[in-house]
Amino acid sequence: MKILSICGIIAAQLLVHLADAQGCSNIVLRRDIMSLSQQEWNQMTYVLRRMNDDGWFRYFSDIHNYEFGNIHGNDHFFPFHRRYLRDFEEVGQRYDRNFAVPFWDELRDSRNPAGSPVMSSARIGGNGFGACVSDGLQNGWTMSFPNPHCLSRLYDMGNQMRSWYSPEYIYSVMQRNNDMHGFRENIEFSLHGSVHLGIGGDMSTPYSSNDFAFFLHHANLDRLWDQWQSWGHGDTIDGRDRFGNPLGLGSALPHYGDPIGSTMRLGTGRMCFRYVGGSSSRREQSALKLVSEPAASSADSADANLARLPANLLQKWFPHVNHENGPLNGSNSTRSSLAPSTPSGKKMVYPAPLTDAWVSMHRFDRAKVDKAMQEARDFVDDLNSANYLSPY
């Protein structure tokens, strides 16, 4: 058994190295959707409409719906969705060689998601109030899965959305979890669910990929995974599938059958894309920028505001900010040399909780979800009690 296990590990590593050796003839850059010019957005709109007319949105929604239980609530989540988005991207490249799925920096918009320019008529459109979306990218489209219908959205507060998870909290999750299982679970119980539920309509169903918001959202989650990987977790895969079987680099992805190892490194094999704005280091002074860049103030001030936190809170929530910026003396010490003379920003707010219906649909462990949501509220309470001000 040990020999077989060792052989499996060696085979998986060979697959990864083979992918490295193959390389990519055309590596596309995934960019923030709001960085696209009008001409670029018009071209993307043309490609996406052609894809829907030719049945590709139905194809991808069918896959996501069918595999739903295999790709949520277990550690296939990140590698499957990376492969799935790349599949979508490769289809788009049949219409435009340079087609790349953009990402939505939804953390930057987490305080007021409904007010995001991404949800405007100039991009993907806004609320449908439980009926048809009447503006933006998919206005007038007929979605054919599971039956012909217009794309629907229903914000979780009627004409507004509850706040999503802040850049600071996701940055904390990325620092505090060194295993795939813990990282995946904390992201899936927080940002992943809050965005789906906030937008609602088709996005709150197993066929959520009817909405192009799905691809923007999962490209952002994949970007965060890529950043986490670059912090020393490049080949980190652990945890189990939905049946409790342990996962490794050689485990086969649902639907595709590809080994998980084939998805682990961008710019190799079939993963012929990279993200604009990422970095291989979390030791930079503007490290928070690697998660999300503030729209109204500099990333440096965001990190400086974090550095003002008492040492005990840095150790609790941001262990790498604490260690990588040097030792802090005393439980109330602050690293004022990094901070602006007058901090500015807003108090933190509680993020939206997962609903019972969402937890049930995904067959999550309710106790684990409750623990994660309480942790997120404790995070907000701790930062507010320390008078932290967020530039987001």
Secondary structure, 3 states (H helix, E strand, C coil): CHHHHHHHHHHHHHHHHHHHHHCCCCCEEECEHHHCCHHHHHHHHHHHHHHHHCCHHHHHHHHHHHCHHHHCCCCCHHHHHHHHHHHHHHHHCCCCCCCCCCECCCCCCCCCHHHCHHHCCCCCCCCCCCCECCCCCCCCCEECCCCCEECECCECCECCCCCCCCHHHHHHHHHHCCCHHHHHHHHHHHHHHHHHHHHCHHHHCCCHHHCHHHHHHHHHHHHHHHHHHHCCCCCCCCCECCCCCECCCCCECCCCCCEHHHHCCCCECCECEEECCCCCCCCCCCHHHHCCCCCCCCHHHHHHHHHCCCHHHHHHHCHHHHHHCCCCCCCCCCCHHHCCCCCCCECCCCCCCCCHHHHHHHCCCHHHHHHHHHHHHHHHHHHHHCCCCECC
